[in-house]
């Protein structure tokens, strides 16, 4: 029967080899680093509702900051990059309830727009979002390039949202 002191010595001797093989992580299972403060507040953040209550398009949009942790492995060696990113989540008009399109990571562009890409099988959609102020109110403008794979004509749609 091994004593706890013997187990500690064995672990200390094996740790460098296990770490190099990627079988244990630094801290021996410690939690990943905290990201408090890494996600800055954006005017895009929040849940937005289409200003046209009778829309047949996108009914709701949510923009939020979320986890963007990525692990890449090469054989037995893995490295993890911890990070955060901004995401967009859309809901389209469906019956009896709205259809969730899911969340996609936003890419911030230098012109003030943020973009995301959806592949829905029958169509690919590039979503463009940004805030605009009109008459003292802040709107979220959502423009979507709809690239249909069938015989429908590709088109742009634009909807305006309020919180």
Residue pairs with C-beta under 8 A, 6 or more apart in sequence:
2 10
15 24
15 28
18 24
19 25
19 26
20 77
21 76
21 77
22 73
22 76
22 77
22 78
23 76
25 80
32 69
32 80
32 82
33 82
35 67
35 82
35 83
35 84
38 83
38 84
39 65
39 84
39 86
40 65
42 63
42 65
42 86
43 131
43 138
44 63
44 86
44 106
44 114
44 129
44 130
44 131
44 140
45 63
45 64
45 65
45 86
46 62
46 63
46 64
46 163
47 60
47 61
47 62
47 163
48 60
48 61
48 62
48 63
48 140
48 161
48 162
48 163
49 59
49 60
49 161
49 162
49 163
50 57
50 58
50 59
50 60
50 159
50 160
50 161
51 139
51 159
51 160
51 161
51 162
52 159
52 160
55 93
55 159
56 93
57 92
57 93
57 157
57 159
58 90
58 91
58 92
58 93
58 142
58 144
58 157
58 159
59 91
59 92
59 93
59 98
60 90
60 91
60 98
60 161
61 88
61 89
61 90
61 91
61 129
61 140
61 142
61 161
62 88
62 89
62 90
63 86
63 87
63 88
63 89
63 106
63 129
63 140
64 86
64 87
64 89
65 84
65 85
65 86
65 87
66 84
66 85
66 86
66 87
66 103
67 83
67 84
68 83
68 84
68 85
68 105
69 80
69 81
69 82
69 83
70 80
70 81
70 83
71 78
71 79
71 80
71 81
72 78
72 79
72 81
73 79
85 105
85 106
86 105
86 106
86 108
86 114
87 103
87 104
87 105
87 106
87 116
88 103
88 104
88 106
88 114
88 116
88 127
88 129
89 100
89 101
89 102
89 103
89 104
90 100
90 101
90 102
90 118
90 127
90 142
91 98
91 99
91 100
91 101
92 98
92 99
92 101
93 99
101 118
101 120
102 118
104 116
104 117
104 118
104 127
105 116
106 114
106 115
106 116
106 129
107 114
107 115
107 116
108 114
109 115
112 130
113 128
113 129
113 130
114 128
114 129
114 130
115 126
115 127
115 128
115 129
116 126
116 127
116 129
117 124
117 125
117 126
117 127
118 124
118 125
118 126
118 127
121 149
122 148
122 149
122 150
123 146
123 147
123 148
123 149
124 147
124 149
125 144
125 145
125 146
125 147
126 144
126 145
126 147
127 142
127 143
127 144
128 141
128 142
128 143
128 144
128 145
129 140
129 141
129 142
129 143
130 140
130 141
131 138
131 139
131 140
131 141
132 138
132 139
132 141
133 139
137 162
138 163
139 160
139 161
139 162
140 160
140 161
140 162
141 158
141 159
141 160
141 161
142 158
142 159
142 160
142 161
143 156
143 157
143 158
144 156
144 157
144 158
145 154
145 156
146 154
146 155
146 156
146 157
147 154
148 154
